[in-house]
Amino acid sequence: MGWLSPHGATAVGSELWIGGLLEGVGGLLIILGLFTTVTAFILCGEMAVAYFQHHAPNGMWPISNGGELAVLCCFVFLYLVTRGGGAWSLDHLLRKSPR
């Protein structure tokens, strides 16, 4: 049985392992609001790859091929790329100029 994986043990460097690493570290960075735009850009790309590799071959529309969550996450991350972390993010605190 693999650690936190329904697919069993995953080999280091495999696609599933890299995806888990990106989502784990990237999710933590997004929650903290640290390097938000760069992290969201990488995760947006990861979700697009996940959709086109695993869902799109099963049909054209996300609702029929089970890829609606991947598409939703992709667009949420794309929104974060354009808007940034916001006023409560660590990015905002680090950019604040002292008065």
N, C-alpha and C positions, 0 to 999 in steps of 0.2 A: 504494500500500500504506500503510495506516495504521500509526501507531506503537503497538505492543503491542495491536493489534486485528485479529481475524480478519475483521472486517467492512469493512475498508478505512478510509479517512480518516473521522473523525467530526467533525461540526460542533460548535464550542464552544457549550455550552448545550443540546445535544441530550440526550435521555434516556440514551443510551448513555454520553455524556461525563460527565454528572452521576453516573451509577452508578459509573463508573470512578473518578471523583474521590472519591466517598464511600468506596468500598472501599479505595482506595489510602491516603488520609489516615486513615480510620477504622481500617484494619488496622494501620497504624503506631502509632496511639494505643493500640489494644488490646494490641499487643505490648509497648509501653512501660509500659502500665498507667496511663496518664495520662488523666484525665477518663473513666474506664472506664464508669461507669454511664450517663452521658449519651451517649457514643459508641455503646455497645452498644444503647441504646434507639433511636437513629437508624438503626443498621444492621439492627436487628430489623425495624423498619418498612420499610426498603428491601427486605429479603428477602421480607416479606409481600407487598409491592406486586409484586415480581418474580414471585413464585409466581402470584398471582391474575391478573396481566396476561398472562403468557407461558405458563404451564403449565396452570392450571385450565381454560381453554377446550378443552384437548385431552382432558379426562376428569376424573373426580372424584378418583381416588386418585393420590397422588404417584408410586407405583411404576409406574403405567401411563401417566402423562403426562410422565415424565422430570423431575419436580420434587422428587425426594427430597433433593437437595443443598440446594436453596433452603429447604425445610422444616427440614432438619437445622440449617442455619446460623441460621435464624430462632429456633429453640428454644435453641441454644447462646448466642446473643446475649441472649435473654430470661433465661437462667440468669445470665449476667454482669450483667444489670441488677439482679437480685435479690441477688447475692452480692458484687458489686464486684470489684476487681482482685486482692485477696489481699495476703498479707504481703510479697511481693517486688515489688509494684507501686510506681510513682512516687507514686501517690495516697497510699499508706500512708506512704511516707517524708516526704511533704509535710505530712501530718496529725500526725505524731509530735510530741509535745510535748517540748521539751528539758528535761533533768533536771539 
